[in-house]
Amino acid sequence: MRARLRDLHLVARSGAGGDGLGQHASRSRGAGLEFAQYRAYEPGDEPRRIDWKLYARSDRYFVREAERDSPLTVWLILDATASMHQSDVARKDFSKLDAAKALAACVIELAVRQGDRFGVIALGGDAPLALPASAGARQRDRCLLELARLRCAGGWPDAASLRPLWERIAANALVLFFSDFFDEAAVALAERLAAARREVLTVQLLGADERDFPFTGGHRFLDPESKVERRVDASAARKDFLERFAGARAELARRLAVRGIRHTEHVLDEPLDAPLRRLFGAGLSPSPPTASSLGERAGVRGRGLHAEQGIARHQGHTGSQVEDFREYRGDADRHGPAPSPNPLPQAAPGGEGSKRSHSSEDQTDRDERRRSPPAAGEK
């Protein structure tokens, strides 16, 4: 997994606000290499930061400030309520919470590699978890040990239990929130964090059974938190469930996008690095899914798309035009390159270009005769 994460980097849209040295552009100014601005000297500034050449020109003291690279502070929030215990029929030993812990471990590995600070908060569960942010391999081992002990239990905590969260997560921190977001309170918490100038990224964890609803016959469905039970004919309810579930997911993505929250989904049968690539991959910015794009992601999973098809789809061409393009390209390969649309004009025989050529040849003959010695009997 570390090899698959090698090309990923934790990046915040806003500048980092931590103290110290790191890999992220900072909003603060100080000593550095890249010039930022001048400001008037204030008592307490270091004399070595005064620009003496500017003082010689202006007879006033100015301090030279530069851009600083600072470490990023990353907070991992895990939903550990009872609903996160759900797993798929095909893989009963891997729950949503297991996927959330594995994704959190991947983010921690990226933070350690970049020298960033990170902390972990678990909401719900049998033992609430809140590890303060720090950096280094020892912090990584501490977080992984506590995540391994975490178990699902209970419902969403009340407002009083969430108060330490606001005290620990400072403004401009990067927050990754892993949850199924079936609780309205979880969505409200993400919105409040974003409104309080925290950069929030959400990963909705879903089961393959929820995405595909492969059940047939009579089934009993039980809510693990509210204990509400419902008996349905799965075959008859499948179409209605998939439509309503896709609509709910699209509405959640739209609601979070309005708040400036980057949102993606992770289904339990997908690779662990897939949601992280959608969030932190080079040049990628996840767009909110629509109801038509939810469900099966055959188009997204297909990595063998031909470049010509991508170009044609981007420009609005049809499949027949793609075939015409391929046929034209094959003709060009067989008969040579196509003529230039604006060829340079060629000089006509006997024209101005021909006259220049003859005159240059006459001048060359005269030079040759001038350099060669005269023959016998010639003067």
NUKOL-779590 format. One line per field, with one value per residue (C-alpha): x, y, z. Coordinates in steps of 0.1 Angstrom, whole numbers, padded with zeros to 4 digits, always signed. Layout:
N
c1 [X_...]
c2 [Y_...]
c3 [Z_...]
//
This chain:
379
c1 [+0000_+0029_+0040_+0006_+0006_+0040_+0026_+0000_+0005_-0017_-0025_-0047_-0064_-0056_-0021_-0008_-0010_+0014_+0047_+0079_+0093_+0072_+0062_+0032_+0029_+0021_-0001_+0024_+0056_+0091_+0126_+0128_+0141_+0111_+0105_+0070_+0069_+0086_+0072_+0083_+0108_+0092_+0110_+0120_+0127_+0161_+0186_+0198_+0164_+0167_+0172_+0202_+0202_+0167_+0177_+0205_+0179_+0151_+0168_+0141_+0143_+0124_+0123_+0123_+0098_+0096_+0072_+0075_+0068_+0050_+0037_+0001_-0021_-0044_-0073_-0089_-0125_-0140_-0176_-0176_-0214_-0232_-0241_-0204_-0204_-0221_-0203_-0211_-0224_-0194_-0169_-0184_-0151_-0145_-0168_-0172_-0152_-0124_-0123_-0123_-0094_-0075_-0080_-0070_-0038_-0030_-0035_-0012_+0015_+0013_+0015_+0046_+0063_+0056_+0065_+0030_+0011_-0019_-0044_-0073_-0108_-0134_-0171_-0192_-0178_-0173_-0144_-0143_-0109_-0092_-0055_-0039_-0020_+0017_+0042_+0067_+0068_+0060_+0028_+0019_+0024_+0003_-0026_-0025_-0025_-0056_-0073_-0068_-0086_-0116_-0150_-0184_-0211_-0240_-0253_-0242_-0228_-0246_-0234_-0216_-0194_-0184_-0171_-0135_-0135_-0138_-0111_-0086_-0092_-0078_-0088_-0074_-0067_-0073_-0101_-0108_-0142_-0149_-0186_-0216_-0234_-0266_-0269_-0281_-0259_-0228_-0236_-0243_-0209_-0191_-0210_-0202_-0165_-0164_-0182_-0156_-0128_-0117_-0109_-0132_-0129_-0156_-0155_-0188_-0183_-0208_-0213_-0214_-0248_-0261_-0249_-0262_-0290_-0284_-0311_-0340_-0371_-0383_-0358_-0357_-0337_-0327_-0313_-0284_-0288_-0325_-0334_-0362_-0371_-0387_-0397_-0398_-0399_-0364_-0371_-0401_-0383_-0350_-0358_-0374_-0345_-0318_-0335_-0341_-0306_-0290_-0310_-0301_-0264_-0266_-0284_-0257_-0229_-0247_-0253_-0217_-0204_-0224_-0204_-0171_-0165_-0147_-0167_-0162_-0174_-0157_-0174_-0160_-0151_-0130_-0092_-0083_-0063_-0092_-0109_-0076_-0067_-0099_-0091_-0054_-0045_-0026_-0049_-0080_-0108_-0138_-0171_-0203_-0219_-0253_-0282_-0274_-0237_-0243_-0248_-0224_-0192_-0183_-0172_-0151_-0135_-0126_-0090_-0086_-0104_-0088_-0073_-0093_-0125_-0117_-0109_-0141_-0162_-0146_-0154_-0189_-0181_-0201_-0188_-0189_-0166_-0141_-0141_-0135_-0106_-0091_-0095_-0079_-0050_-0045_-0044_-0019_+0003_+0002_+0005_+0026_+0016_-0014_-0006_-0003_-0035_-0014_+0016_+0043_+0041_+0067_+0086_+0075_+0102_+0118_+0103_+0120_+0133_+0149_+0165_+0181_+0194_+0210_+0226_+0241_+0256_+0272_+0287_+0303_+0318_+0334_+0349_+0364_+0380_+0394_+0411_+0426_+0460_+0460_+0469_+0501_+0497_+0470_+0474]
c2 [+0000_+0024_+0020_+0029_+0060_+0072_+0098_+0112_+0144_+0160_+0195_+0221_+0247_+0274_+0280_+0261_+0278_+0257_+0269_+0254_+0240_+0220_+0215_+0237_+0274_+0294_+0325_+0338_+0358_+0355_+0345_+0326_+0325_+0338_+0375_+0385_+0421_+0450_+0464_+0491_+0481_+0475_+0472_+0435_+0428_+0412_+0437_+0411_+0412_+0450_+0458_+0481_+0490_+0502_+0522_+0539_+0550_+0560_+0568_+0546_+0511_+0484_+0447_+0422_+0394_+0362_+0334_+0306_+0269_+0255_+0221_+0212_+0201_+0172_+0160_+0126_+0123_+0088_+0079_+0049_+0047_+0013_+0018_+0017_-0020_-0029_-0052_-0069_-0104_-0113_-0101_-0101_-0096_-0061_-0034_+0003_+0011_-0012_+0007_+0041_+0030_+0017_+0050_+0070_+0049_+0058_+0095_+0092_+0076_+0105_+0130_+0113_+0114_+0151_+0160_+0172_+0171_+0149_+0139_+0115_+0119_+0091_+0100_+0073_+0039_+0020_+0043_+0078_+0087_+0121_+0121_+0156_+0165_+0159_+0147_+0119_+0081_+0079_+0098_+0074_+0043_+0058_+0066_+0032_+0015_+0034_+0029_-0009_-0008_+0012_-0006_+0005_+0012_+0035_+0064_+0099_+0119_+0149_+0185_+0185_+0156_+0174_+0205_+0192_+0188_+0226_+0232_+0209_+0216_+0251_+0273_+0265_+0229_+0201_+0178_+0144_+0131_+0094_+0084_+0068_+0101_+0084_+0106_+0142_+0153_+0141_+0162_+0192_+0188_+0188_+0220_+0237_+0229_+0243_+0274_+0279_+0281_+0245_+0229_+0198_+0167_+0140_+0104_+0086_+0049_+0026_-0012_-0030_-0044_-0009_+0001_-0030_-0043_-0079_-0093_-0115_-0128_-0118_-0100_-0083_-0051_-0037_-0003_-0010_+0023_+0030_-0008_+0000_-0032_-0035_-0066_-0063_-0083_-0074_-0081_-0058_-0031_-0031_-0005_+0020_+0016_+0022_+0053_+0068_+0059_+0074_+0105_+0108_+0105_+0131_+0155_+0150_+0157_+0189_+0200_+0196_+0212_+0244_+0246_+0243_+0207_+0183_+0151_+0116_+0081_+0048_+0014_-0015_-0035_-0006_-0002_+0018_+0044_+0052_+0079_+0094_+0097_+0115_+0139_+0144_+0131_+0154_+0178_+0161_+0179_+0157_+0169_+0162_+0130_+0132_+0107_+0095_+0090_+0071_+0033_+0014_+0032_+0012_+0043_+0055_+0022_+0016_+0027_+0014_+0043_+0052_+0087_+0094_+0085_+0110_+0137_+0131_+0130_+0163_+0181_+0167_+0144_+0113_+0078_+0081_+0111_+0091_+0065_+0092_+0105_+0070_+0064_+0097_+0091_+0057_+0073_+0098_+0070_+0052_+0082_+0106_+0137_+0157_+0190_+0221_+0242_+0273_+0263_+0288_+0303_+0290_+0313_+0309_+0300_+0331_+0352_+0373_+0343_+0329_+0363_+0363_+0328_+0336_+0368_+0349_+0323_+0351_+0367_+0334_+0328_+0363_+0356_+0324_+0340_+0368_+0343_+0320_+0330_+0342_+0317_+0321_+0348_+0365_+0398]
c3 [+0000_+0007_-0029_-0042_-0020_-0032_-0057_-0033_-0012_+0014_+0001_+0016_-0006_+0020_+0033_+0062_+0096_+0117_+0132_+0121_+0088_+0064_+0028_+0026_+0016_+0047_+0052_+0077_+0069_+0083_+0074_+0041_+0006_-0015_-0011_+0001_+0012_+0031_+0063_+0087_+0114_+0148_+0182_+0187_+0150_+0143_+0129_+0104_+0087_+0080_+0043_+0046_+0008_+0011_+0043_+0023_-0003_+0020_+0053_+0070_+0084_+0066_+0074_+0045_+0048_+0028_+0022_+0048_+0043_+0073_+0084_+0079_+0108_+0098_+0119_+0113_+0125_+0125_+0130_+0154_+0160_+0157_+0120_+0110_+0121_+0088_+0064_+0031_+0028_+0006_+0032_+0067_+0084_+0069_+0082_+0074_+0105_+0094_+0061_+0079_+0101_+0071_+0053_+0084_+0085_+0049_+0056_+0087_+0065_+0041_+0070_+0085_+0051_+0047_+0083_+0091_+0124_+0128_+0154_+0157_+0171_+0172_+0178_+0194_+0200_+0232_+0243_+0228_+0213_+0211_+0205_+0203_+0171_+0169_+0143_+0139_+0139_+0176_+0171_+0142_+0163_+0191_+0167_+0150_+0184_+0195_+0162_+0165_+0198_+0186_+0183_+0171_+0197_+0205_+0186_+0178_+0208_+0222_+0218_+0252_+0241_+0210_+0228_+0231_+0193_+0188_+0214_+0197_+0160_+0153_+0124_+0090_+0099_+0074_+0086_+0070_+0081_+0076_+0081_+0065_+0071_+0078_+0109_+0102_+0131_+0113_+0082_+0105_+0122_+0088_+0078_+0111_+0108_+0073_+0084_+0112_+0087_+0088_+0055_+0055_+0033_+0037_+0028_+0028_+0035_+0018_+0014_-0019_-0007_-0003_-0037_-0056_-0033_-0044_-0021_-0032_-0014_+0020_+0043_+0077_+0079_+0113_+0122_+0146_+0164_+0166_+0165_+0140_+0121_+0086_+0067_+0029_-0003_-0015_-0051_-0052_-0032_-0051_-0078_-0054_-0029_-0055_-0068_-0034_-0021_-0052_-0048_-0011_-0019_-0047_-0023_+0003_-0022_-0033_+0002_+0011_-0021_-0013_+0019_+0000_+0013_-0009_-0008_-0022_-0016_-0008_-0013_+0006_-0025_-0039_-0035_-0004_-0023_-0046_-0025_-0015_-0052_-0059_-0031_-0034_-0069_-0091_-0110_-0096_-0079_-0072_-0085_-0067_-0080_-0095_-0093_-0128_-0120_-0088_-0087_-0109_-0118_-0149_-0167_-0139_-0133_-0169_-0172_-0208_-0225_-0258_-0260_-0292_-0275_-0247_-0272_-0291_-0260_-0247_-0280_-0284_-0314_-0323_-0327_-0365_-0363_-0342_-0370_-0396_-0376_-0373_-0410_-0419_-0396_-0412_-0447_-0435_-0421_-0455_-0479_-0459_-0439_-0451_-0469_-0449_-0448_-0457_-0478_-0484_-0520_-0543_-0567_-0603_-0629_-0642_-0614_-0588_-0569_-0601_-0609_-0574_-0580_-0614_-0600_-0571_-0595_-0618_-0587_-0577_-0612_-0611_-0577_-0589_-0620_-0598_-0574_-0601_-0616_-0653_-0680_-0701_-0727_-0708_-0691]
//
